[in-house]
Amino acid sequence: AADDVPKAELTCHEPSHSPAKTTRCSSTMRRWYLIALAISASAQEAENKVERYLRKNNSKMESNNTSSSMGLRSSLSFTQDSDVLLVDYVYTYGAPSVTKGPHQSNPSNKCIPGIRTYTEDYTTSNNCKWWQFWCSDGPKITNTDFAAQINNGDGYNHPKISTLVLRNVDGRVEYEYNKCWDAVYRHPFQVLPDENAASSMLPGSSIHSLDEHYERRLLQVPRYVRGPLLEYTSVVRCSYKDSFEQIKSCLNNYRQETASNLPGVAAIGWEALALMTHSSTTDILVASSTDTDNVYVLKNDDDPNFRRCIIGFQGSDGVSDLANFVGSSQDSTRYCGRDGIHSGVRDELWDITHDLQYQNIIKPALGTCHEVTCVGHSLGGALCNLFTMCANQGLENLDASDGEDMLDDYYSLVWQKPTSEYW
């Protein structure tokens, strides 16, 4: 379709390192041509969308040319191929579900490479007392990671991704691996754990802890089943440190950080590349709670011509993060071209991607990566899922909706992957 567009119009969206060429078009006009041509079925449809958008926003175009703010008003200097997935793999631990309606997937309803994992306790014993009329004998779930379950009763679905259940059965560790298949529209395990299963979020009885439950159970799962989940726990645990130097030290000395005596990702060539710390304040009843969340990027340059990266989101940290789940579980909103998004997680991710640190530190770091993996525990896993949805499925979602007001969500988050030549 692009061949049918007049050359004078193509100068508005073709990538160019020539300032004289790029300044002939407003940043808004150049940006809309990129989206329209990427998602339209024909050049004519693209032209109609552009004309409609420009009529609506004509008064804003000149100011957008000179504005230095983020989002739609930021300078777009790349053209992202809609067939290129910005996030290649996702690994989450005890992540809440965040999308209602159509489940999250890669474009064309394909599975997201990676693994979602959660913990579960199970008994085969008949240990009901005669007076426990509510108790039922026989095999049953006695505890579930509450975070993986917390939003399921409100209609939220987990992503279309392979799922690993780490199960403690009467004191011994077992596992159930559910492989994701592209050909299956929706898997039953995407709504698990069951909303009515027994669970506890109380200290001492919760099975949400990364080191006490996830790491110890993953040690009992074969490497060919668990993938890199065991090594990636170090990415999550080190994200809670207070500074970049402390994160580096945690990664390099991870055996001292964990009771399981695990080496962590530094032992297999990973090192910290970039860090941002986002701060926010949440009003809870009559008081305010300040929350800080780290987002950082790791790199692995074992292949000098192909950099692999991990972006890690810090998990739940304090009362304000918990309030985002409990207080917002009934609320859904729009994000990156689709409806039915958990508003608490959306607000958290929106704030992160609109932080100057993300624009000036995290995005440039991701722009050096040929392969990107997202890793997170709890809220960090929920952020990973929503981050991946926008990065990989954003253009598809925008195509299926009137997404003109969603462009800011998309462009504040995405980055340009490097070409075959090293960046």
Salt bridges, closest charged atoms under 4 A:
GLU14 OE1 - LYS21 NZ 3.29
ASP88 OD2 - LYS417 NZ 2.78
GLU120 OE2 - ARG167 NE 2.72
ASP121 OD1 - ARG217 NH2 2.75
ASP145 OD1 - HIS208 ND1 2.76
GLU174 OE2 - ARG172 NE 2.91
GLU176 OE1 - ARG167 NH2 3.11
ASP211 OD2 - ARG237 NH2 3.71
GLU231 OE2 - ARG223 NE 3.81
GLU245 OE2 - LYS248 NZ 3.74
GLU257 OE1 - LYS241 NZ 3.13
ASP301 OD2 - LYS299 NZ 3.90
ASP301 OD1 - ARG307 NE 2.82
ASP339 OD1 - ARG334 NE 3.01
ASP347 OD1 - ARG346 NH1 3.03
ASP355 OD2 - HIS278 ND1 3.01
ASP399 OD1 - LYS49 NZ 3.83
GLU404 OE2 - ARG52 NE 3.99
GLU404 OE1 - LYS56 NZ 3.60
ASP405 OD2 - ARG334 NH1 3.32
ASP408 OD2 - HIS354 NE2 2.60
